[in-house]
């Protein structure tokens, strides 16, 4: 549902089961306050990640409303599909789609990309930090096996790059024990 609040609007993704079906949990004051908080958080993190001009940069925010009706931001982290630093316009050509398996992985993961000519792979953690880089020596190979035994359990993003530096679609994967 697209809802207008003054000159702003928002999209209801999921309705709460705590209020009547046609109602929302946050009233206009909270929505305005939330928009202000989110703008500050987004802009601060965009500066931290040098992504001020990137249309791909977004934040994942966890919040709650206390029993005293106070809005509290619990966590803020860069959206895990954000591609950092290189040409951050992902290619959308379906013939250049990268896949990962198994997912979740334990000690090894296979990256498959037929007809991609992958030149480099980069793994970032959920904080956006680069934790592993791989240079692909043979760009004509369609499967690359990566050892993950030096990485702790967690959520990661695999980004593939072509020889010209263009990014493929990034993929989220999980490492478990």
N, C-alpha and C positions, 0 to 999 in steps of 0.2 A: 504494500500500500504506500503510495506517495502522499505525504501529508504536508501542507503548508503551515508555517508558523511565522506570522508577520511577513517579512520579505524573504525569509529563509524557508527551506523545505528539508525534509528528511525522508528516508525510506524505512518502513517497518519491515524488518526481516522475519522476525518471529514474535508473535503476541505472547504476553505473559499469561500464565494460568492463575495468577493471583488477583487479577482484576476482570471486570466484565469484558466480554469478547470485543466490543467496539471501543474499548478504552485503552489508554497507554499508561505505563507506570510513571513516566516522567511528565510533569506538566511543563508549560512553556518556559517558566523561569529556569527549571533544571536543564531543559534542552538548550537554552541560550548559554547557561553556565557551562554545560558539557561542550558545546561548540567552542567556547572561548578556551577552556582547558585543553581541548584536543588541538586547537590551532597552536597554542604555546608549545605543547609537547612535540607536535610534528615539526615545527620550525626549529626547535632546539636540537632534536635528533638529526634533522636534515643537515644542519650546520656541522654537527659532530661527525657525520658520515660523508661530508662534502657532497651532498646531494641536493643542494638548494634549488638547482635548475632541472632536476630530474622529475619527469611526470610519473615515473614508475615507483618512486619512493612512497611508502605508506607505513603506518604504525599499527600495531596490534595492541589494543588497550583493554585492560581488565579493570572493572570498577564495581563498586557496590553502593547501595544506599543504606545508610544505617537506620536503626530503629528510631533515631532522632531526626530522620529525614535529611541527613547530611550526605552529600555526594562525595565519595572517597575514590581517588584513583589508586588502585592497588599495584598494578604493574604496567609498564610501557616498554615495548620492545619493537625493533624494526620488523616489518612484515617479512616473513621468511622467504617469500619469492622475489625479494628485491635483488637485482643484479648490481653489484657494486663496482665502480671504477671504470671498467672498460666501456665500450660502446654499449650503453644500456638499453638499446632498442632491440628486443629479442626478435629473431627471425620467426616468421609465422608460416613459412613454407612447410606443409605437412610432410614433404619428402625429406626434410631435414630435422626430424623429430628424434630426440634422444630418449632412451628408456634405460631404467636401472632395475636390476634384480639380483638376488632376492631382496625384498623390502618388506619387513625389517631384515637387516643384515647382521651378521655377527663379526666375522673377521675378514671377509672379502666381499666385494660387490662387483658385478659385471655391468659395464656401461656399453650399451649397444646403440649404434647409429649408422645404419646403412646409408651410403652415398653422402656422408657428412664431411669427410676429410677433416676430422677433428685434429686440431693442432695442440690444444691445451685443455686441461680440466682443472677446476678449482673447487675445493670444498670449503664452505664456510659454516660456522656453528650458528646457533640461534641468536647470538649476540652480534652477528655480522662479521666476526673475526675470521680471517683466512687461516685455516688449520692444516690444509694440505694442498699442494700444487703438483700437477703431473704434466710433463711435456710429452707429447705423443711423437715418437720418433718416426713411425710409419703411418702417414696420414691416410693410407688406403685400407687400413685395418678397420673392420666394422665392429669388433668386440675388444674391449679393454678390461682387464681384470685388475682391480685395485685392492691392495691390502689395507685394512682399516684397523689392524691390531694396536696401533699407537693412539687411537682415538677413544675417548671414554664413551659410555652409553649416553645417547642423546639424540636430538633432532638436528639434521644437517641439510644443507643445500648443495647440490652438485650443479655447477655451471660448466658448459662446454663452449669452447671458442674455436672459430675457424681460423685458418692461417691469416686472414685479413683483420683479425681481432674482433669480428662481429660475434655476438653472443647467440647461442642457441637458447631454446626455452630451458629455464632452470627447473630442476626436479628436487623435491623434498624426499629425504629418506631418513630412516631411523636405524641407529645402531643399538642393539640390545645384547645383554649378556648371553 
